[in-house]
Amino acid sequence: MEIFARSRANCVALYPVMKEWVIDFTGWAGAVLVLYAYFMVSTRRVAGNSLHYQAANILGAVFLMINTYFHQAYPSTIVNLIWIGIGIYSLLNKKSATL
């Protein structure tokens, strides 16, 4: 029984480190997605109103918002929330379905 108790205590001690790693990974994934979307539009590989571009932008902003909220960077959290809103607005008001 002591082995299980010690093992559980080690897992509980590692939880904050694992949680922070997941949050940091989420932030990096968000940054990569936003930069990828910007690269694709800048090189004219996708249209600015395409589902591909908007999905990458929205998902990237969601990931960045999670990261900035966790790290209490509230101005960046608000910017990403607005970024998400713009992306959703763009998708909802899209006239043509381009990929």
C-alpha positions in Angstrom: 0.0 0.0 0.0 2.8 2.4 0.7 4.1 2.0 -2.8 0.7 3.1 -4.2 0.6 6.1 -1.8 4.1 7.2 -2.7 3.3 6.8 -6.4 0.2 8.9 -6.1 2.0 11.5 -4.2 4.6 11.7 -6.9 1.9 12.1 -9.6 0.2 14.8 -7.6 3.6 16.6 -7.2 4.1 16.4 -11.0 0.6 17.7 -11.8 1.5 21.4 -11.7 4.6 20.8 -13.9 2.6 18.7 -16.4 -0.2 21.3 -16.4 2.2 24.1 -17.1 3.8 22.1 -19.9 0.5 21.5 -21.5 -0.4 25.2 -21.3 2.9 26.2 -22.8 2.6 23.7 -25.6 -0.9 25.0 -26.3 0.5 28.5 -26.6 3.2 27.5 -29.0 0.7 25.5 -31.1 -1.5 28.6 -31.2 1.5 30.8 -32.3 2.4 28.3 -35.0 -1.2 28.2 -36.3 -1.5 32.0 -36.4 1.8 32.4 -38.2 0.9 29.6 -40.6 -2.3 31.3 -41.5 -0.5 34.6 -42.0 2.1 32.9 -44.2 -0.5 31.1 -46.3 -2.4 34.4 -46.9 0.7 36.4 -47.5 2.0 34.0 -50.1 -1.5 33.8 -51.7 -1.8 30.1 -51.2 -5.2 30.6 -49.5 -7.7 33.5 -49.7 -8.2 35.8 -46.7 -11.9 34.8 -46.6 -11.3 31.0 -46.9 -12.4 28.5 -44.3 -8.8 27.2 -44.1 -7.4 30.6 -43.2 -10.2 31.5 -40.7 -10.1 28.1 -39.0 -6.3 28.3 -38.5 -6.7 31.9 -37.2 -9.5 31.1 -34.8 -8.0 27.9 -33.5 -4.6 29.6 -33.1 -6.2 32.5 -31.2 -8.1 30.0 -28.9 -4.9 28.3 -28.0 -3.1 31.6 -27.4 -6.0 32.8 -25.3 -5.8 29.7 -23.1 -2.1 30.3 -22.7 -2.3 34.0 -22.0 -5.1 33.5 -19.5 -3.2 30.9 -17.6 -0.2 33.2 -17.4 -2.4 36.1 -16.4 -1.5 38.2 -19.5 -5.0 39.6 -19.6 -4.5 42.3 -22.3 -3.3 39.5 -24.7 -6.2 37.3 -23.6 -8.6 40.1 -24.6 -6.8 40.7 -28.0 -7.2 37.0 -28.8 -10.8 37.0 -27.8 -11.4 39.9 -30.2 -9.4 38.0 -32.8 -11.6 35.0 -32.4 -14.7 37.2 -32.7 -13.4 38.8 -35.9 -12.7 35.3 -37.4 -16.2 34.0 -36.5 -17.8 37.2 -37.8 -15.9 36.7 -41.1 -17.0 33.1 -41.4 -20.6 33.9 -40.7 -20.7 36.7 -43.2 -18.8 35.0 -45.9 -20.3 35.2 -49.4 -18.4 32.5 -51.1 -17.0 29.2 -49.9 -13.4 29.3 -51.0 -10.7 27.0 -49.7 
